[in-house]
Amino acid sequence: MDKTIYLIRIGKVNQSIFLDLKNNLEVNYSEFNINVEFLRKRIKLRKKDFDRGKRQFRALKLLNRLVEKAKDKEYFRIFGVLDKDIYSKSYDFIFGLTKRGSSAALISITRLRESFYIESREIYKKIESKEKFEERVLKEAKHEIGHTFGLKHCHNICVMQRSDRLADIDRKSKEYCETCLIKINNFLS
């Protein structure tokens, strides 16, 4: 079975962020013999994806478009990245979304930057750092991809820990714990 994670931009996403994510995912998933490739054509954001009242995009609508694309092309995994704020029914904002066990997932990189919180007048007292931002993007990508392998939120020192705030992402590990690694290996075998 071809095991490739296909990265796709949803709307406009900086090419260097996208390339950094691809390189980091390749390193992190090489032990599972999983490749990472770009899909050239991006998914365009539509007006009906946007909630004017909340001034955010509906994550589930975007995820459903990825799920359909994955089914049509029979992708092993498809992973969408967007640089717009997203929410779901249950949460005012989210960093990413997956239907556990499906082959599609997405993250928003918008709230992974300190500058978002400064602009919105929320206080987050850390200096903006390219390395820290890149690490957050990788952690959230691995977290959502982990859900596609059937993983639930984890209480161990693990990338699968739940993240409700930026500080939660900074605190958690960028690696899967031993328990989650076993589950991924079982899922892939």
Stockholm file with secondary structure:
# STOCKHOLM 1.0

chainA/1-189         MDKTIYLIRIGKVNQSIFLDLKNNLEVNYSEFNINVEFLRKRIKLRKKDFDRGKRQFRALKLLNRLVEKAKDKEYFRIFGVLDKDIYSKSYDFIFGLTKRGSSAALISITRLRESFYIESREIYKKIESKEKFEERVLKEAKHEIGHTFGLKHCHNICVMQRSDRLADIDRKSKEYCETCLIKINNFLS
#=GR chainA/1-189 SS CCCEEEEEEESCCCHHHHHHHHHHHHHHHGGGTCEEEECSSCBCCCGGGEETTTTEEEHHHHHHHHHHHHHHHTCSEEEEEESSCEEETTEEEESEEECTTSSEEEEECGGGSHHHHHHTTCCCCSCCCHHHHHHHHHHHHHHHHHHHTTCCCCSSSSTTSCCSSHHHHHHSCSSCCHHHHHHHHHHHC
#=GC SS_cons         CCCEEEEEEESCCCHHHHHHHHHHHHHHHGGGTCEEEECSSCBCCCGGGEETTTTEEEHHHHHHHHHHHHHHHTCSEEEEEESSCEEETTEEEESEEECTTSSEEEEECGGGSHHHHHHTTCCCCSCCCHHHHHHHHHHHHHHHHHHHTTCCCCSSSSTTSCCSSHHHHHHSCSSCCHHHHHHHHHHHC
//
